[in-house]
Amino acid sequence: WLQYNWRTILAEERIANPAIPLLTACSCVRDEVKEALHQTAIDEQFHTYFHRLALKEAEARAPRRCPYVKSVTVRELDLALSQESEPWKRELIQIAYAAVAEVSVNAFLEILSKSAEIRESNRALVDKHNRDEHFHSFIFVEAVKDLIAGDPPRSAAYLRLQIAEARDSFLKHDYSMYESVFGAHGI
């Protein structure tokens, strides 16, 4: 639960939040989509806040702490950004990862919100997060559609390529969290 909350906070701060101002600054994104993105930004800050509270509570109860490890997706986003010097490409990489994150997180949150293995308060937190993310996925889809339709063909092609890269990153098996947890327990 510690790792989950920490990684969720990191995903909000490193993947979703940085993409929103990039999208709201695009002239080709419709005004109603921009308005929804501004609400999404508020939601994402709230998610960060309540996951920080959950993390703080879990840390207080934890008999042993494990080193926090970035997810493979955050590591690959950081790598992709570090390897690109052109600002417009860096922006599209950030947007691609955020769009994939916002579209794909729903299924995971839905499963987790129904889990009987976690505390009721934790399920409620995940359920609240999931309800917001359900709408965020539609908002990001619309923003990306506007961007692809309104950007020059070269930018649109690059965004499509980066969405595929981000998708592949999200589909990877990431055992780093388990290695950290087991390692902290001497296994």
Backbone as a printed PyTorch tensor [residue, N CA C, xyz], in Angstrom:
tensor([[[  0.8370,  -1.1880,   0.0000],
         [  0.0000,   0.0000,   0.0000],
         [  0.8820,   1.2520,   0.0000]],

        [[  1.9910,   1.1800,   0.7210],
         [  2.9450,   2.2900,   0.7010],
         [  3.4200,   2.5640,  -0.7280]],

        [[  3.8780,   1.5040,  -1.3750],
         [  4.3980,   1.6480,  -2.7420],
         [  3.3060,   2.1340,  -3.6900]],

        [[  2.1080,   1.5840,  -3.5690],
         [  1.0000,   1.9800,  -4.4450],
         [  0.7310,   3.4850,  -4.3200]],

        [[  0.5890,   3.9620,  -3.0950],
         [  0.2900,   5.3840,  -2.9080],
         [  1.4310,   6.2680,  -3.3890]],

        [[  2.6680,   5.8650,  -3.0940],
         [  3.8080,   6.6660,  -3.5440],
         [  3.8640,   6.7110,  -5.0660]],

        [[  3.6720,   5.5790,  -5.7110],
         [  3.6990,   5.5380,  -7.1790],
         [  2.5290,   6.3150,  -7.7840]],

        [[  1.3880,   6.2990,  -7.1270],
         [  0.2440,   7.0660,  -7.6210],
         [  0.5430,   8.5580,  -7.5560]],

        [[  1.1110,   8.9940,  -6.4600],
         [  1.4970,  10.4010,  -6.3200],
         [  2.4960,  10.7740,  -7.4130]],

        [[  3.4800,   9.9300,  -7.6070],
         [  4.4890,  10.1880,  -8.6290],
         [  3.8640,  10.2500, -10.0290]],

        [[  2.9270,   9.3560, -10.3120],
         [  2.2610,   9.3700, -11.6190],
         [  1.4840,  10.6600, -11.8270]],

        [[  0.8080,  11.1170, -10.7960],
         [  0.0640,  12.3800, -10.9130],
         [  1.0300,  13.5430, -11.1580]],

        [[  2.1010,  13.5760, -10.3620],
         [  3.0280,  14.7150, -10.4310],
         [  3.9290,  14.6970, -11.6500]],

        [[  4.3010,  13.5190, -12.1350],
         [  5.2780,  13.4240, -13.2300],
         [  4.6660,  13.1410, -14.5880]],

        [[  3.4610,  12.5100, -14.5970],
         [  2.8700,  12.1310, -15.8750],
         [  1.6640,  13.0160, -16.2050]],

        [[  0.6430,  12.9910, -15.3740],
         [ -0.6150,  13.6820, -15.7070],
         [ -0.5200,  15.2040, -15.5840]],

        [[ -0.1250,  15.6790, -14.4240],
         [ -0.1490,  17.1310, -14.1840],
         [  0.6700,  17.9550, -15.1760]],

        [[  1.8730,  17.5550, -15.5520],
         [  2.6370,  18.3830, -16.4870],
         [  2.0130,  18.4910, -17.8830]],

        [[  1.1930,  17.5190, -18.2530],
         [  0.6010,  17.5430, -19.5960],
         [ -0.5770,  18.5060, -19.7070]],

        [[ -1.2620,  18.7410, -18.6330],
         [ -2.4870,  19.5450, -18.6980],
         [ -2.2240,  20.9640, -19.1860]],

        [[ -1.2540,  21.7150, -18.6240],
         [ -1.0150,  23.0680, -19.1510],
         [ -0.5260,  23.0610, -20.6020]],

        [[  0.1500,  21.9930, -20.9990],
         [  0.5810,  21.8940, -22.3970],
         [ -0.6340,  21.8090, -23.3160]],

        [[ -1.6130,  21.0080, -22.9060],
         [ -2.8180,  20.8570, -23.7170],
         [ -3.6900,  22.1050, -23.6960]],

        [[ -3.8030,  22.7540, -22.5460],
         [ -4.6530,  23.9480, -22.4750],
         [ -4.0330,  25.1310, -23.2160]],

        [[ -2.7440,  25.0670, -23.4860],
         [ -2.0770,  26.1330, -24.2510],
         [ -2.2010,  25.9370, -25.7620]],

        [[ -2.6720,  24.7710, -26.1920],
         [ -2.7770,  24.4830, -27.6320],
         [ -4.0030,  25.1610, -28.2310]],

        [[ -3.7850,  25.9210, -29.2710],
         [ -4.8970,  26.6310, -29.9070],
         [ -5.8780,  25.6870, -30.5960]],

        [[ -5.4410,  24.4960, -30.9590],
         [ -6.3280,  23.5680, -31.6630],
         [ -7.2160,  22.7500, -30.7230]],

        [[ -6.9790,  22.8340, -29.4190],
         [ -7.8310,  22.1180, -28.4590],
         [ -9.0540,  22.9990, -28.1900]],

        [[-10.2350,  22.4030, -28.3470],
         [-11.4930,  23.1430, -28.1710],
         [-11.6150,  23.7320, -26.7690]],

        [[-12.2990,  24.8550, -26.6730],
         [-12.4720,  25.5360, -25.3930],
         [-13.1540,  24.6590, -24.3520]],

        [[-14.1710,  23.8940, -24.7490],
         [-14.8600,  23.0420, -23.7730],
         [-13.9520,  21.9270, -23.2740]],

        [[-13.0330,  21.4720, -24.1100],
         [-12.0640,  20.4610, -23.6750],
         [-11.0630,  21.1070, -22.7170]],

        [[-10.6490,  22.3290, -23.0270],
         [ -9.7350,  23.0420, -22.1180],
         [-10.3820,  23.2480, -20.7510]],

        [[-11.6540,  23.5980, -20.7470],
         [-12.3620,  23.7840, -19.4780],
         [-12.3640,  22.4780, -18.6770]],

        [[-12.6240,  21.3740, -19.3590],
         [-12.6080,  20.0660, -18.6890],
         [-11.1990,  19.7310, -18.2020]],

        [[-10.1860,  20.1170, -18.9570],
         [ -8.7980,  19.8810, -18.5240],
         [ -8.4670,  20.6900, -17.2730]],

        [[ -8.9840,  21.9020, -17.1770],
         [ -8.7490,  22.6880, -15.9590],
         [ -9.3740,  21.9980, -14.7460]],

        [[-10.5740,  21.4290, -14.9130],
         [-11.1870,  20.6770, -13.8200],
         [-10.3670,  19.4300, -13.5120]],

        [[ -9.8530,  18.7900, -14.5440],
         [ -9.0040,  17.6180, -14.3690],
         [ -7.7740,  17.9710, -13.5350]],

        [[ -7.1960,  19.1430, -13.7850],
         [ -6.0220,  19.5770, -13.0160],
         [ -6.3610,  19.6750, -11.5260]],

        [[ -7.5390,  20.1920, -11.2280],
         [ -7.9730,  20.2850,  -9.8280],
         [ -8.1420,  18.8850,  -9.2420]],

        [[ -8.7880,  18.0060, -10.0080],
         [ -8.9750,  16.6220,  -9.5490],
         [ -7.6340,  15.9540,  -9.2680]],

        [[ -6.6810,  16.1340, -10.1710],
         [ -5.3810,  15.4750, -10.0160],
         [ -4.6480,  15.9870,  -8.7760]],

        [[ -4.7720,  17.2710,  -8.4770],
         [ -4.1690,  17.8050,  -7.2500],
         [ -4.8380,  17.1870,  -6.0250]],

        [[ -6.1540,  17.0210,  -6.0980],
         [ -6.8900,  16.4070,  -4.9930],
         [ -6.4550,  14.9540,  -4.8190]],

        [[ -6.2800,  14.2320,  -5.9350],
         [ -5.8150,  12.8450,  -5.8370],
         [ -4.4570,  12.7860,  -5.1400]],

        [[ -3.5670,  13.6810,  -5.5290],
         [ -2.2490,  13.7240,  -4.8970],
         [ -2.3920,  13.9520,  -3.3960]],

        [[ -3.2560,  14.8690,  -3.0190],
         [ -3.4800,  15.1710,  -1.6060],
         [ -3.9820,  13.9440,  -0.8500]],

        [[ -5.0450,  13.3000,  -1.3410],
         [ -5.5630,  12.1890,  -0.5510],
         [ -4.6720,  10.9580,  -0.6000]],

        [[ -3.8910,  10.7880,  -1.6330],
         [ -2.9190,   9.6930,  -1.6200],
         [ -1.7580,  10.0090,  -0.6710]],

        [[ -1.4190,  11.2820,  -0.5310],
         [ -0.4030,  11.6540,   0.4630],
         [ -0.8990,  11.3490,   1.8820]],

        [[ -2.1790,  11.6430,   2.1500],
         [ -2.7450,  11.3200,   3.4610],
         [ -2.7220,   9.8170,   3.7070]],

        [[ -3.0940,   9.0470,   2.6880],
         [ -3.0800,   7.5790,   2.8240],
         [ -1.6510,   7.0740,   3.0280]],

        [[ -0.7050,   7.6570,   2.3190],
         [  0.6910,   7.2660,   2.4670],
         [  1.1860,   7.5770,   3.8760]],

        [[  0.8550,   8.7480,   4.3690],
         [  1.2740,   9.1400,   5.7180],
         [  0.6960,   8.1770,   6.7670]],

        [[ -0.5730,   7.8320,   6.6140],
         [ -1.2040,   6.8950,   7.5460],
         [ -0.5420,   5.5160,   7.4570]],

        [[ -0.2940,   5.0630,   6.2490],
         [  0.3240,   3.7430,   6.0700],
         [  1.7510,   3.7260,   6.6080]],

        [[  2.4970,   4.8030,   6.4000],
         [  3.8650,   4.8750,   6.9230],
         [  3.8760,   4.7930,   8.4430]],

        [[  2.8840,   5.4200,   9.0800],
         [  2.8170,   5.3980,  10.5430],
         [  2.5470,   3.9910,  11.0630]],

        [[  1.9020,   3.1590,  10.2820],
         [  1.5360,   1.8060,  10.7050],
         [  2.5190,   0.7400,  10.2200]],

        [[  3.4180,   1.1090,   9.3290],
         [  4.3070,   0.1250,   8.7040],
         [  5.3990,  -0.3310,   9.6630]],

        [[  5.5340,  -1.6390,   9.8450],
         [  6.6000,  -2.1390,  10.7160],
         [  7.9790,  -1.9680,  10.0750]],

        [[  8.0030,  -1.9350,   8.7590],
         [  9.2690,  -1.8300,   8.0270],
         [  8.9890,  -1.1010,   6.7150]],

        [[  9.8760,  -0.1940,   6.3910],
         [  9.7200,   0.5370,   5.1330],
         [ 10.6430,  -0.0030,   4.0750]],

        [[ 10.1470,   0.0190,   2.8620],
         [ 10.9280,  -0.4040,   1.7060],
         [ 11.3170,   0.8380,   0.9190]],

        [[ 12.4490,   0.7970,   0.2460],
         [ 12.7930,   1.9360,  -0.6040],
         [ 11.7450,   2.0860,  -1.7070]],

        [[ 11.3350,   3.3120,  -1.9440],
         [ 10.3880,   3.5750,  -3.0280],
         [ 11.1310,   3.5110,  -4.3520]],

        [[ 10.4950,   2.8790,  -5.3310],
         [ 11.1040,   2.6850,  -6.6380],
         [ 10.1400,   3.2160,  -7.6940]],

        [[ 10.6530,   4.0500,  -8.5880],
         [  9.8160,   4.5740,  -9.6700],
         [  9.3200,   3.4310, -10.5430]],

        [[  8.1140,   3.5770, -11.0530],
         [  7.5740,   2.5750, -11.9770],
         [  8.3570,   2.6090, -13.2820]],

        [[  8.2750,   1.5230, -14.0200],
         [  8.9500,   1.4570, -15.3170],
         [  8.4460,   2.5710, -16.2390]],

        [[  7.1870,   2.9160, -16.1330],
         [  6.6240,   3.9600, -16.9910],
         [  7.2350,   5.3160, -16.6740]],

        [[  7.3570,   5.6580, -15.4110],
         [  7.9860,   6.9340, -15.0430],
         [  9.4540,   6.9280, -15.4570]],

        [[ 10.1350,   5.8010, -15.2500],
         [ 11.5400,   5.7220, -15.6580],
         [ 11.6820,   5.9010, -17.1730]],

        [[ 10.8010,   5.2870, -17.9380],
         [ 10.8940,   5.4050, -19.3950],
         [ 10.4740,   6.7860, -19.8840]],

        [[  9.5040,   7.4100, -19.2290],
         [  9.1610,   8.7900, -19.5660],
         [ 10.3620,   9.6940, -19.3070]],

        [[ 10.9830,   9.5610, -18.1420],
         [ 12.1630,  10.3670, -17.8210],
         [ 13.2650,  10.1670, -18.8630]],

        [[ 13.4790,   8.9260, -19.2650],
         [ 14.5010,   8.6250, -20.2650],
         [ 14.1520,   9.2670, -21.6120]],

        [[ 12.9180,   9.1100, -22.0470],
         [ 12.4980,   9.6950, -23.3280],
         [ 12.6570,  11.2110, -23.3160]],

        [[ 12.2840,  11.8380, -22.2200],
         [ 12.4230,  13.3080, -22.1170],
         [ 13.8900,  13.7140, -22.1020]],

        [[ 14.7300,  12.9380, -21.4270],
         [ 16.1500,  13.2940, -21.3380],
         [ 16.8710,  13.1300, -22.6730]],

        [[ 16.3500,  12.2820, -23.5280],
         [ 16.9930,  12.0280, -24.8120],
         [ 16.5100,  12.9680, -25.9160]],

        [[ 15.5440,  13.8070, -25.6020],
         [ 15.0020,  14.7080, -26.6160],
         [ 15.3050,  16.1570, -26.2500]],

        [[ 15.9120,  16.8910, -27.1840],
         [ 16.2530,  18.2830, -26.9080],
         [ 15.2420,  19.2730, -27.4960]],

        [[ 14.4740,  18.8410, -28.4770],
         [ 13.5220,  19.7680, -29.0970],
         [ 12.2880,  19.9290, -28.2090]],

        [[ 11.9770,  21.1630, -27.8050],
         [ 10.8510,  21.3880, -26.8800],
         [  9.5090,  20.8430, -27.3820]],

        [[  9.2060,  20.9830, -28.6700],
         [  7.9030,  20.5220, -29.1630],
         [  7.7960,  19.0040, -29.0620]],

        [[  8.9150,  18.3130, -29.2460],
         [  8.9000,  16.8520, -29.1210],
         [  8.7680,  16.4540, -27.6500]],

        [[  9.4500,  17.1630, -26.7620],
         [  9.3390,  16.8800, -25.3280],
         [  7.8870,  17.0610, -24.8640]],

        [[  7.2360,  18.1070, -25.3520],
         [  5.8340,  18.3460, -24.9860],
         [  4.9410,  17.2040, -25.4590]],

        [[  5.1600,  16.7400, -26.6810],
         [  4.3300,  15.6570, -27.2110],
         [  4.5940,  14.3310, -26.4980]],

        [[  5.8210,  14.1050, -26.0740],
         [  6.1200,  12.9080, -25.2770],
         [  5.3360,  12.9630, -23.9650]],

        [[  5.3720,  14.1130, -23.3130],
         [  4.6550,  14.2750, -22.0370],
         [  3.1560,  14.0590, -22.2340]],

        [[  2.6030,  14.6380, -23.2760],
         [  1.1710,  14.4990, -23.5610],
         [  0.8230,  13.0420, -23.8560]],

        [[  1.6580,  12.3770, -24.6320],
         [  1.3970,  10.9750, -24.9850],
         [  1.3500,  10.0970, -23.7340]],

        [[  2.3260,  10.2390, -22.8610],
         [  2.3430,   9.4280, -21.6380],
         [  1.1370,   9.7390, -20.7620]],

        [[  0.7750,  11.0070, -20.6610],
         [ -0.3850,  11.3790, -19.8460],
         [ -1.6650,  10.8100, -20.4320]],

        [[ -1.8130,  10.8930, -21.7380],
         [ -3.0230,  10.3750, -22.3800],
         [ -3.1530,   8.8720, -22.1460]],

        [[ -2.0700,   8.1470, -22.3250],
         [ -2.1090,   6.7010, -22.1040],
         [ -2.4010,   6.4040, -20.6330]],

        [[ -1.7920,   7.1500, -19.7350],
         [ -2.0320,   6.9400, -18.3070],
         [ -3.4960,   7.1600, -17.9580]],

        [[ -4.0430,   8.2540, -18.4380],
         [ -5.4210,   8.5980, -18.1020],
         [ -6.4230,   7.6300, -18.7170]],

        [[ -6.1020,   7.0940, -19.8680],
         [ -7.0080,   6.1490, -20.5220],
         [ -6.8990,   4.7570, -19.9110]],

        [[ -5.7260,   4.3860, -19.4340],
         [ -5.5160,   3.0080, -18.9960],
         [ -5.6710,   2.7600, -17.5010]],

        [[ -5.6440,   3.7920, -16.6840],
         [ -5.6370,   3.5770, -15.2320],
         [ -6.9830,   3.0810, -14.7130]],

        [[ -8.0600,   3.3610, -15.4220],
         [ -9.4030,   2.9800, -14.9770],
         [ -9.5410,   1.5050, -14.6400]],

        [[ -9.0860,   0.6510, -15.5230],
         [ -9.2630,  -0.7900, -15.3160],
         [ -8.5640,  -1.2430, -14.0370]],

        [[ -7.3610,  -0.7430, -13.8110],
         [ -6.6210,  -1.1070, -12.6080],
         [ -7.3390,  -0.6010, -11.3580]],

        [[ -7.7780,   0.6450, -11.3790],
         [ -8.4590,   1.2040, -10.2130],
         [ -9.7790,   0.4830,  -9.9360]],

        [[-10.4590,   0.0820, -10.9770],
         [-11.7180,  -0.6570, -10.8090],
         [-11.4720,  -1.9720, -10.0740]],

        [[-10.4590,  -2.6980, -10.4720],
         [-10.1180,  -3.9710,  -9.8150],
         [ -9.7140,  -3.7230,  -8.3640]],

        [[ -8.8590,  -2.7370,  -8.1470],
         [ -8.3590,  -2.4550,  -6.8040],
         [ -9.4870,  -1.9870,  -5.8780]],

        [[-10.4300,  -1.2120,  -6.4030],
         [-11.5210,  -0.6960,  -5.5650],
         [-12.4540,  -1.8040,  -5.0810]],

        [[-12.3910,  -2.9590,  -5.7070],
         [-13.2360,  -4.0970,  -5.3150],
         [-12.4780,  -5.1220,  -4.4650]],

        [[-11.2200,  -4.8700,  -4.2110],
         [-10.3800,  -5.8320,  -3.5100],
         [-10.7520,  -5.9320,  -2.0360]],

        [[-11.0090,  -7.1530,  -1.5950],
         [-11.3080,  -7.3890,  -0.1820],
         [-10.0290,  -7.4970,   0.6410]],

        [[ -8.8680,  -7.4920,  -0.0150],
         [ -7.5940,  -7.6310,   0.6850],
         [ -7.0740,  -6.3060,   1.2430]],

        [[ -7.7080,  -5.2040,   0.8850],
         [ -7.2680,  -3.9220,   1.4280],
         [ -8.3750,  -3.3450,   2.3160]],

        [[ -7.9870,  -2.4390,   3.1770],
         [ -8.9280,  -1.8540,   4.1380],
         [-10.0500,  -1.1080,   3.4280]],

        [[-11.1900,  -1.0380,   4.0860],
         [-12.3650,  -0.3550,   3.5260],
         [-12.0560,   1.0940,   3.1670]],

        [[-11.3280,   1.7920,   4.0220],
         [-10.9900,   3.1930,   3.7340],
         [-10.1170,   3.3030,   2.4880]],

        [[ -9.2430,   2.3280,   2.2870],
         [ -8.3940,   2.3280,   1.0980],
         [ -9.2100,   2.0370,  -0.1550]],

        [[-10.1620,   1.1060,  -0.0560],
         [-11.0430,   0.8410,  -1.2020],
         [-11.8410,   2.0840,  -1.5550]],

        [[-12.3210,   2.8050,  -0.5470],
         [-13.0980,   4.0220,  -0.7940],
         [-12.2390,   5.0820,  -1.4930]],

        [[-10.9920,   5.2020,  -1.0740],
         [-10.0680,   6.1460,  -1.7110],
         [ -9.8750,   5.7880,  -3.1810]],

        [[ -9.6420,   4.5290,  -3.4530],
         [ -9.4170,   4.0840,  -4.8280],
         [-10.6980,   4.2570,  -5.6520]],

        [[-11.8450,   3.9860,  -5.0600],
         [-13.1170,   4.1530,  -5.7740],
         [-13.3300,   5.6130,  -6.1650]],

        [[-13.0450,   6.5310,  -5.2590],
         [-13.1760,   7.9630,  -5.5640],
         [-12.2290,   8.3440,  -6.7020]],

        [[-11.0200,   7.8870,  -6.6250],
         [-10.0350,   8.1700,  -7.6610],
         [-10.5320,   7.6100,  -9.0040]],

        [[-11.0490,   6.4040,  -8.9810],
         [-11.5250,   5.7560, -10.1990],
         [-12.6730,   6.5250, -10.8470]],

        [[-13.5800,   7.0360, -10.0570],
         [-14.7200,   7.7980, -10.6100],
         [-14.2260,   9.0180, -11.3860]],

        [[-13.2440,   9.7030, -10.8380],
         [-12.6750,  10.8590, -11.5480],
         [-11.9520,  10.4200, -12.8200]],

        [[-11.1530,   9.3720, -12.7060],
         [-10.3670,   8.9340, -13.8560],
         [-11.2410,   8.4500, -14.9980]],

        [[-12.4040,   7.9480, -14.6960],
         [-13.3430,   7.5440, -15.7430],
         [-13.6100,   8.7250, -16.6790]],

        [[-13.8420,   9.8870, -16.1260],
         [-14.1060,  11.0730, -16.9420],
         [-12.8340,  11.6300, -17.5700]],

        [[-11.7370,  11.5440, -16.8510],
         [-10.4810,  12.0670, -17.3840],
         [-10.0820,  11.3440, -18.6650]],

        [[-10.3740,  10.0610, -18.7450],
         [-10.0050,   9.3210, -19.9570],
         [-10.6970,   9.9200, -21.1760]],

        [[-11.9650,  10.2440, -21.0680],
         [-12.6870,  10.8520, -22.1900],
         [-12.1190,  12.2270, -22.5310]],

        [[-11.7660,  12.9840, -21.5200],
         [-11.2350,  14.3350, -21.7300],
         [ -9.9030,  14.2650, -22.4720]],

        [[ -9.0330,  13.3750, -22.0430],
         [ -7.7310,  13.2430, -22.7120],
         [ -7.8780,  12.7240, -24.1350]],

        [[ -8.8060,  11.8150, -24.3560],
         [ -9.0480,  11.3290, -25.7200],
         [ -9.4610,  12.4880, -26.6130]],

        [[-10.3760,  13.3140, -26.1420],
         [-10.8380,  14.4540, -26.9440],
         [ -9.7100,  15.4550, -27.1840]],

        [[ -8.9040,  15.7070, -26.1720],
         [ -7.7880,  16.6560, -26.3270],
         [ -6.7850,  16.1340, -27.3550]],

        [[ -6.4690,  14.8460, -27.2910],
         [ -5.5160,  14.2660, -28.2380],
         [ -6.0960,  14.2650, -29.6470]],

        [[ -7.3840,  13.9690, -29.7700],
         [ -8.0210,  14.0260, -31.0920],
         [ -7.9090,  15.4340, -31.6770]],

        [[ -8.1730,  16.4510, -30.8670],
         [ -8.0470,  17.8440, -31.3280],
         [ -6.6120,  18.1420, -31.7440]],

        [[ -5.6760,  17.6840, -30.9550],
         [ -4.2630,  17.9330, -31.2330],
         [ -3.8420,  17.2690, -32.5460]],

        [[ -4.2300,  16.0400, -32.7340],
         [ -3.8590,  15.3280, -33.9600],
         [ -4.5110,  15.9880, -35.1790]],

        [[ -5.7550,  16.4190, -35.0320],
         [ -6.4610,  17.0500, -36.1570],
         [ -5.9290,  18.4460, -36.4540]],

        [[ -5.4770,  19.1580, -35.4310],
         [ -5.0920,  20.5520, -35.6120],
         [ -3.6140,  20.8300, -35.7630]],

        [[ -2.7920,  19.8850, -35.3670],
         [ -1.3440,  20.0720, -35.4740],
         [ -0.8610,  19.7950, -36.8940]],

        [[  0.3020,  20.3270, -37.2430],
         [  0.8840,  19.9790, -38.5420],
         [  1.0950,  18.4650, -38.6300]],

        [[  1.0490,  17.8980, -39.8300],
         [  1.1810,  16.4400, -39.9890],
         [  2.4100,  15.8490, -39.3040]],

        [[  3.5310,  16.5510, -39.3240],
         [  4.7460,  16.0340, -38.6890],
         [  4.5490,  15.8780, -37.1800]],

        [[  3.9210,  16.8630, -36.5560],
         [  3.6640,  16.7890, -35.1120],
         [  2.6560,  15.7020, -34.7910]],

        [[  1.6070,  15.6140, -35.6000],
         [  0.5840,  14.5950, -35.3670],
         [  1.1840,  13.1990, -35.4900]],

        [[  2.0370,  12.9890, -36.4680],
         [  2.6870,  11.6870, -36.6510],
         [  3.5870,  11.3780, -35.4600]],

        [[  4.3100,  12.3810, -34.9730],
         [  5.1900,  12.1760, -33.8300],
         [  4.3680,  11.8430, -32.5820]],

        [[  3.2360,  12.5170, -32.4040],
         [  2.3760,  12.2250, -31.2530],
         [  1.8560,  10.7950, -31.3240]],

        [[  1.4250,  10.3650, -32.4980],
         [  0.9630,   8.9740, -32.6440],
         [  2.0710,   7.9880, -32.2720]],

        [[  3.2800,   8.2620, -32.7300],
         [  4.4190,   7.4010, -32.4140],
         [  4.6630,   7.3600, -30.9040]],

        [[  4.5960,   8.4970, -30.2620],
         [  4.8420,   8.5580, -28.8250],
         [  3.7330,   7.9010, -28.0200]],

        [[  2.5100,   7.9620, -28.5120],
         [  1.4100,   7.2560, -27.8480],
         [  1.6860,   5.7530, -27.8820]],

        [[  2.1620,   5.2640, -29.0140],
         [  2.5110,   3.8380, -29.1130],
         [  3.6480,   3.4890, -28.1530]],

        [[  4.6520,   4.3640, -28.0570],
         [  5.7650,   4.1250, -27.1170],
         [  5.2570,   4.1120, -25.6770]],

        [[  4.4100,   5.0700, -25.3380],
         [  3.8600,   5.1330, -23.9790],
         [  3.0050,   3.9060, -23.6870]],

        [[  2.1880,   3.5100, -24.6400],
         [  1.3590,   2.3040, -24.4690],
         [  2.2360,   1.0960, -24.1650]],

        [[  3.2970,   0.9370, -24.9380],
         [  4.1980,  -0.1990, -24.7220],
         [  4.8350,  -0.1410, -23.3390]],

        [[  5.1460,   1.0570, -22.8760],
         [  5.7300,   1.2170, -21.5480],
         [  4.7370,   0.7920, -20.4690]],

        [[  3.4730,   1.1710, -20.6240],
         [  2.4600,   0.8150, -19.6400],
         [  2.1580,  -0.6780, -19.6290]],

        [[  2.4190,  -1.3530, -20.7240],
         [  2.1250,  -2.7850, -20.8210],
         [  3.2430,  -3.6740, -20.2910]],

        [[  4.3850,  -3.0880, -19.9870],
         [  5.5110,  -3.8850, -19.5020],
         [  5.2520,  -4.4040, -18.0930]],

        [[  5.7650,  -5.5930, -17.8340],
         [  5.7370,  -6.1200, -16.4760],
         [  6.8210,  -5.3920, -15.6920]],

        [[  6.4430,  -4.8560, -14.5570],
         [  7.3720,  -4.0840, -13.7400],
         [  7.4840,  -4.7430, -12.3700]],

        [[  8.5900,  -5.4150, -12.1530],
         [  8.7920,  -6.1330, -10.8940],
         [  9.6110,  -5.3400,  -9.8820]],

        [[  9.9910,  -4.1150, -10.2160],
         [ 10.8780,  -3.3480,  -9.3350],
         [ 10.2680,  -3.1030,  -7.9580]],

        [[  8.9650,  -2.8630,  -7.8850],
         [  8.3270,  -2.6430,  -6.5940],
         [  8.4110,  -3.9110,  -5.7470]],

        [[  8.1500,  -5.0620,  -6.3510],
         [  8.1990,  -6.3230,  -5.6110],
         [  9.6130,  -6.6210,  -5.1440]],

        [[ 10.5930,  -6.3390,  -6.0060],
         [ 11.9900,  -6.5370,  -5.6200],
         [ 12.3290,  -5.6750,  -4.4060]],

        [[ 11.8340,  -4.4380,  -4.3890],
         [ 12.0780,  -3.5420,  -3.2650],
         [ 11.4350,  -4.0610,  -1.9810]],

        [[ 10.1870,  -4.4830,  -2.0920],
         [  9.4550,  -4.9770,  -0.9040],
         [ 10.1040,  -6.2520,  -0.3790]],

        [[ 10.3390,  -7.2240,  -1.2470],
         [ 10.9480,  -8.4750,  -0.7980],
         [ 12.3620,  -8.2300,  -0.2580]],

        [[ 13.1100,  -7.3690,  -0.9300],
         [ 14.4660,  -7.0560,  -0.4830],
         [ 14.4920,  -6.4540,   0.9100]],

        [[ 13.5370,  -5.5880,   1.2020],
         [ 13.4670,  -4.9620,   2.5400],
         [ 13.1590,  -5.9830,   3.6210]],

        [[ 12.5840,  -7.1150,   3.2230],
         [ 12.2500,  -8.1810,   4.1800],
         [ 13.2590,  -9.3200,   4.1210]],

        [[ 14.3910,  -9.0780,   3.4350],
         [ 15.4510, -10.0610,   3.3940],
         [ 15.1910, -11.2440,   2.4840]],

        [[ 14.2720, -11.0810,   1.5630],
         [ 13.9450, -12.1840,   0.6380],
         [ 14.5120, -11.8790,  -0.7220]]])
